[in-house]
Amino acid sequence: MNKRLKHERTGARRGQPTDAGRPTDAQGYIPGGRSAGVIALLGVCVAGLLLALVWAPWERGADGADVDSVASPTPPSGAPSGAQTSARPANGTPTATEPAGPTGAATAAQPRGRSAAAAGAEASPGGTASTDAPIDTPRVGVLRGELELPLGAEPSEPFIVRIEPSRLLAGNGRADTRELTLPTGTREFRFDDLPLAAYDVSADGPGWFSTRQSIGLSGGAPEALVLLAMRASGYLEGRVLDAEGGFVEAVAVVLESTAPRMRVEVKTRADGAFRFADLVDGEYSLTLGAPEHPLAPPKRISFRVPAMDVGTLRVPVLHPLRVRVEDILGRGVPGARVRGLGNAGGVVDGTTDGAGELIVPLLSAGRYRLRAEHVDFGRGLAIADLEFSGNEAPTVTIELRP
C-alpha cells in the first residue's frame, strides 16, 4: 500500500509512459537501453573483422604473393562442397565490389614454379627473353689452308695433310689427330668440326714435305687459315759390312723418328747397301736388326734435306741357324711357331715347313732361348749356346709335349 502510494506520488509507475512517451523502469531508466549499446559495439567489431579478412588477401596478391593461394584458397574444414571461398574470381579479375589493386600492379605476379627468366620472357614483346642472357660461344672450329709449291712444280702424286695436338702451344689436350689425302693437283684443304684446341699442321707427299706450323682455335677465333710451304724431300743411304769386311745381305735396317712419328724398314742389297727416300728434316734413329734386340747399338742421325750418306755400318759375323720341331715320337711337326732371342742381339721368329724345320738366316753367336708351340702337339722349350764355325748351320731340336 505504501509502495503504491509512493509511485502515485512520484507519478512514475513501472511501465507507465514518461513525458517522452517511452516506458521506464523503477529507477527511471529506459528498459533495454544498455543491451542495445552492447549489440551495436559488437556489430562494429564484426564488420571490421570481415573487412580485414577481405582486404588482406587482396593486399598479398598485389604485393607479389602467390596468386594461386589468393585465387583458390584451401576451403576451411567443414565448409560445404562447392562453396565459394574467395572474393576474387579464378581468372584474377577484381569483382565489382572488390577494391582495385594499388596503382602500378599491372604486371602479373610470378606463378608458382615459374622461373624469373620465363616470366621476363612473357613480359617482353613477342615473348623474347631478356637481352642480358649469355651468348653461346662456338664449341667447334674450322681449319683451312693451302699448299704453296715452288714455281713450275707440278707433282704427279697426291699430298697428305696432317693435323695433330700441338707440341709447342698450350691448350692441346682436346685436339684431334686427323689426316686428309688431297686429289692430285689439289692444293686447298679444310678440316671441319674440330675441337677448340692447339694444333700442328703439316703436309707431305712423294718427294715433298712442309715444315710444321702451330695454330690455335678458340671461342673468340674458331676459324684459322694456314699456308704450308712445300719443299723437296731428301734421301739417306749407307752400307752394312760384317766384322770381317764382308757384305751383309738381307739384314733389316730400321729408321725411326718421333717428330714426325714414323718407322720404316728396308733390307740391304747384295752389296750391303740400303737407301731411305722421301725424308724430311729431323732427328732419326738408325738400327741394324730388330730395334728391340739390335745387332749393333742404334745410331743417332740429324738429317737435313736434300741427302745424307751415313757411310759403312758394322755388325758381327752372322750365320744361319736350323731349328727342328718334333713330337714325342720324333716326327717333324709342320706349322709350329718358333720364337726366341739372343743375348748378343738377334731375333728368331718363324713357322716350321712341311718337314718341321725353320731356317733363320742371320744370327750372331751367343745364347738363345727358343720356344715352339703347336695347337695340336703342345709346347716345347730349348736353350742353346751357339758357336758358329764354317758355313754349315747348326741345328737346335725342340720337342713338343701336350
C-alpha positions in Angstrom: 0.0 0.0 0.0 2.8 2.3 0.9 4.7 1.4 -2.4 1.7 2.2 -4.5 1.2 5.5 -2.7 4.9 6.2 -3.4 4.5 5.6 -7.1 1.4 7.7 -7.2 3.2 10.5 -5.5 6.1 10.4 -7.9 3.8 9.9 -10.9 6.2 7.3 -12.4 4.7 3.9 -12.1 6.5 0.9 -13.7 5.5 0.5 -17.3 3.8 3.9 -17.2 4.8 6.2 -20.1 7.1 9.1 -19.4 6.8 12.6 -20.6 8.6 11.5 -23.8 6.1 8.7 -24.3 8.6 5.8 -23.6 8.2 3.4 -20.6 10.8 3.4 -17.8 11.8 1.1 -15.0 11.6 1.6 -11.3 14.8 3.7 -11.3 13.6 5.8 -14.3 15.8 4.2 -17.0 14.6 3.1 -20.4 14.3 -0.7 -20.4 16.8 -2.4 -22.8 18.9 0.7 -23.5 22.2 -0.8 -22.3 21.7 -4.0 -24.3 21.3 -2.1 -27.5 24.6 -0.3 -27.0 26.5 -3.6 -26.4 24.9 -5.1 -29.6 25.9 -2.0 -31.6 29.5 -2.3 -30.4 29.7 -6.0 -31.3 28.3 -5.2 -34.8 31.1 -2.7 -35.4 33.8 -5.3 -34.4 32.3 -8.0 -36.6 32.2 -5.6 -39.6 35.8 -4.6 -39.0 36.9 -8.3 -38.9 35.1 -9.1 -42.1 36.7 -6.1 -43.9 40.1 -7.3 -42.7 39.5 -10.8 -44.0 38.5 -9.5 -47.4 41.3 -6.8 -47.8 44.2 -8.9 -46.5 44.2 -11.5 -49.5 44.0 -8.6 -52.0 47.0 -6.9 -50.5 49.0 -10.1 -50.5 48.2 -10.7 -54.2 49.1 -7.1 -55.1 52.5 -7.3 -53.2 53.7 -10.3 -55.3 52.4 -13.1 -53.1 51.4 -16.5 -54.6 48.4 -15.8 -56.9 47.3 -19.4 -56.6 46.9 -19.1 -52.9 44.7 -16.0 -53.3 42.6 -17.2 -56.2 42.0 -20.7 -54.8 42.5 -20.8 -51.1 42.0 -24.1 -49.3 38.4 -24.3 -48.1 38.1 -24.3 -44.3 37.5 -27.6 -42.6 33.8 -28.4 -42.7 33.0 -26.0 -45.5 30.1 -27.1 -47.7 31.1 -28.7 -51.0 31.2 -26.1 -53.9 31.1 -23.1 -51.5 32.8 -20.0 -52.9 35.8 -19.3 -50.6 37.4 -16.4 -52.4 36.5 -12.8 -53.0 38.5 -12.9 -56.3 37.3 -14.9 -59.4 39.6 -17.7 -60.7 40.8 -15.5 -63.6 42.3 -13.0 -61.2 40.0 -10.0 -62.3 38.6 -8.0 -59.3 34.8 -8.1 -58.9 32.7 -5.0 -58.8 32.6 -5.0 -55.0 36.3 -5.8 -54.7 38.7 -2.8 -54.3 41.1 -2.3 -57.3 44.7 -3.1 -56.7 47.3 -0.4 -55.9 48.5 1.7 -58.8 51.4 0.1 -60.7 50.4 -3.5 -60.0 49.6 -4.3 -63.7 52.3 -6.9 -64.0 51.1 -10.3 -63.0 52.7 -11.9 -60.0 55.1 -14.8 -60.9 53.2 -18.1 -60.7 54.4 -20.9 -58.6 57.2 -23.0 -60.1 57.9 -20.4 -62.9 61.4 -19.1 -63.2 62.1 -15.3 -63.3 63.6 -15.7 -66.8 60.4 -17.3 -68.1 58.3 -14.6 -66.5 60.5 -11.9 -68.1 60.2 -13.6 -71.5 56.4 -13.3 -71.3 56.6 -9.7 -70.1 58.8 -8.6 -73.1 57.3 -8.0 -76.5 56.9 -11.2 -78.6 57.9 -13.4 -75.6 61.6 -12.7 -76.2 63.9 -13.3 -73.2 66.0 -10.5 -71.7 68.9 -9.3 -73.7 71.1 -9.8 -70.7 71.2 -13.7 -71.3 74.7 -15.0 -72.1 75.6 -15.5 -75.8 76.6 -19.1 -76.8 80.2 -19.4 -77.9 81.3 -21.8 -80.6 82.3 -25.3 -79.4 84.0 -26.5 -82.7 86.1 -24.7 -85.2 87.4 -24.9 -88.8 90.9 -25.1 -90.0 91.6 -24.4 -93.7 94.6 -23.7 -95.8 96.6 -24.1 -99.0 99.8 -25.8 -100.1 102.4 -23.5 -101.7 104.7 -25.1 -104.2 107.8 -23.7 -105.9 107.2 -22.0 -109.3 106.8 -24.5 -112.1 106.5 -27.6 -109.7 103.7 -30.0 -110.8 103.7 -33.0 -108.5 102.1 -36.1 -110.1 101.2 -37.7 -106.7 98.6 -36.7 -104.1 99.6 -34.8 -101.0 98.6 -35.8 -97.4 97.7 -33.0 -94.9 98.0 -34.0 -91.2 96.9 -32.2 -88.0 97.8 -33.4 -84.5 98.0 -31.9 -81.0 100.5 -29.1 -80.9 103.9 -29.7 -79.4 104.6 -26.0 -78.8 101.3 -24.3 -77.9 99.3 -24.8 -74.7 95.7 -26.0 -74.8 96.3 -29.1 -76.9 94.5 -31.5 -74.6 91.3 -31.7 -76.6 93.0 -31.6 -80.1 92.1 -34.3 -82.6 94.6 -36.2 -84.8 93.4 -36.3 -88.5 94.8 -36.6 -92.0 93.4 -35.7 -95.4 94.5 -37.0 -98.7 94.2 -34.4 -101.4 93.4 -35.4 -105.0 96.3 -35.0 -107.4 96.6 -31.3 -108.4 94.5 -30.0 -105.4 96.3 -27.6 -103.1 93.4 -26.4 -100.8 92.3 -28.3 -97.8 89.7 -27.9 -95.0 89.0 -29.6 -91.6 85.6 -29.0 -90.1 84.1 -29.6 -86.7 87.4 -29.5 -84.8 87.5 -29.3 -81.0 88.8 -25.8 -80.0 92.4 -26.5 -79.2 96.0 -26.0 -80.3 97.2 -28.0 -83.4 100.3 -28.7 -85.5 99.7 -28.8 -89.3 101.9 -30.3 -91.9 101.8 -31.9 -95.3 103.9 -34.4 -97.3 103.9 -36.4 -100.5 106.3 -38.4 -102.6 109.4 -36.2 -102.9 107.8 -33.3 -100.9 107.3 -32.1 -97.3 106.3 -29.0 -95.4 107.6 -27.6 -92.1 105.2 -28.0 -89.2 103.1 -24.9 -88.3 101.3 -24.4 -84.9 97.8 -22.8 -84.8 95.2 -22.4 -82.1 91.4 -22.4 -82.3 89.4 -20.7 -79.6 85.9 -19.4 -78.9 87.0 -15.9 -80.0 88.7 -17.2 -83.1 87.1 -20.5 -84.1 88.4 -20.4 -87.7 92.0 -20.3 -88.8 93.8 -20.1 -92.2 97.3 -21.6 -92.7 99.7 -21.6 -95.6 102.1 -24.6 -95.9 105.2 -24.1 -98.0 106.2 -27.4 -99.7 109.8 -28.3 -100.1 111.5 -31.2 -101.9 112.3 -34.1 -99.6 115.6 -36.0 -99.4 117.2 -39.4 -99.0 119.6 -41.2 -96.7 121.8 -44.1 -97.7 124.6 -46.3 -96.4 126.2 -49.8 -96.4 126.4 -52.7 -93.9 129.5 -54.9 -93.6 130.3 -57.6 -91.0 133.3 -57.7 -88.7 135.4 -59.5 -91.4 134.6 -56.9 -94.0 132.1 -59.0 -95.9 128.9 -57.6 -97.4 125.8 -58.4 -95.4 122.8 -59.1 -97.5 119.1 -59.1 -96.4 119.7 -57.7 -93.0 117.0 -55.4 -91.7 117.8 -51.7 -91.4 115.2 -49.7 -89.4 114.8 -45.9 -89.4 112.7 -44.3 -86.7 111.6 -40.8 -85.9 109.4 -39.2 -83.2 108.7 -35.9 -84.9 107.1 -36.7 -87.2 106.4 -40.1 -85.8 107.5 -42.8 -88.3 109.1 -46.2 -88.6 110.5 -47.5 -91.9 112.3 -50.8 -92.5 114.4 -51.8 -95.6 116.6 -54.8 -96.4 120.2 -54.5 -97.5 121.0 -55.5 -101.1 123.6 -58.0 -102.2 126.4 -55.4 -101.8 125.2 -54.4 -98.3 123.8 -51.1 -99.5 120.5 -49.5 -98.3 118.5 -46.3 -99.0 115.6 -44.4 -97.4 113.7 -41.9 -99.7 111.2 -39.1 -99.1 112.7 -38.0 -95.8 112.2 -34.6 -94.2 114.4 -32.6 -91.9 114.5 -34.1 -88.4 116.2 -36.3 -85.8 116.3 -40.1 -86.5 117.5 -43.3 -85.0 119.1 -46.0 -87.3 119.1 -49.6 -86.2 120.5 -52.8 -87.7 118.2 -55.7 -86.9 115.1 -55.5 -84.8 115.1 -52.4 -82.6 114.1 -54.5 -79.6 117.2 -56.6 -80.0 119.6 -54.9 -82.4 122.8 -56.4 -83.9 124.6 -53.2 -83.1 124.0 -50.1 -81.0 121.5 -47.7 -82.6 123.0 -44.7 -84.5 121.6 -41.2 -83.9 121.2 -39.1 -87.1 120.4 -35.4 -87.6 119.1 -35.4 -91.2 118.8 -32.3 -93.5 117.5 -32.2 -97.0 118.5 -33.0 -99.7 120.7 -36.0 -99.0 122.9 -37.7 -96.4 125.3 -40.7 -96.5 125.9 -42.4 -93.2 128.8 -44.4 -94.6 129.6 -48.0 -93.6 128.0 -49.7 -90.6 129.5 -52.8 -88.9 127.8 -55.9 -87.5 129.2 -59.1 -86.0 129.7 -62.0 -88.4 126.3 -63.5 -88.9 125.4 -67.2 -89.6 122.3 -69.2 -90.3 120.5 -71.4 -87.8 118.4 -74.5 -88.3 115.5 -75.2 -85.8 113.8 -78.6 -85.9 110.5 -79.2 -84.1 109.4 -82.8 -83.2 106.6 -84.5 -81.4 107.2 -87.1 -78.6 107.7 -89.8 -81.3 110.5 -87.8 -83.0 108.4 -86.9 -86.0 108.7 -83.4 -87.5 105.8 -81.0 -86.7 104.9 -78.7 -89.6 103.3 -75.4 -88.9 104.8 -75.0 -85.4 105.5 -71.3 -84.3 109.1 -70.8 -83.2 110.3 -67.6 -81.4 113.4 -66.7 -79.5 116.0 -64.0 -78.6 119.8 -64.0 -78.4 121.8 -62.3 -75.6 124.0 -60.6 -78.2 121.3 -59.5 -80.5 119.3 -61.5 -83.0 115.7 -62.5 -83.1 114.1 -65.8 -84.1 110.5 -65.7 -85.3 109.0 -68.1 -87.9 107.0 -71.2 -88.7 108.3 -74.6 -89.5 107.9 -76.0 -93.0 106.4 -79.4 -94.1 109.4 -81.2 -92.7 109.1 -79.5 -89.3 112.2 -77.2 -89.9 112.9 -73.5 -89.8 116.0 -71.8 -91.2 116.9 -68.5 -89.6 119.4 -66.8 -92.0 121.3 -64.1 -90.0 122.2 -64.6 -86.3 125.2 -63.7 -84.3 126.9 -66.1 -81.8 125.5 -66.2 -78.3 123.0 -67.9 -76.0 119.5 -68.3 -77.4 116.3 -69.1 -75.6 113.8 -70.7 -78.1 110.2 -71.6 -77.6 108.0 -73.6 -80.0 104.2 -74.4 -79.9 101.5 -76.0 -81.9 97.8 -76.1 -81.3 97.7 -80.0 -81.6 101.1 -81.1 -80.2 101.6 -78.7 -77.3 104.7 -76.7 -76.4 108.4 -77.0 -76.1 111.5 -75.1 -74.9 115.2 -75.2 -75.7 118.2 -73.1 -74.6 121.3 -73.3 -76.9 124.8 -71.7 -76.8 125.6 -71.1 -80.4 129.2 -71.1 -81.7 129.3 -70.8 -85.4 132.2 -72.3 -87.5 132.4 -72.6 -91.2 129.3 -72.2 -93.4 127.2 -75.0 -92.1 124.2 -74.0 -90.0 124.0 -75.6 -86.5 120.7 -77.4 -85.6 118.6 -76.9 -82.5 115.9 -79.5 -81.8 112.7 -78.7 -79.8 110.4 -81.5 -78.6 106.7 -80.6 -78.1 104.7 -82.1 -75.3 100.9 -81.7 -74.7 
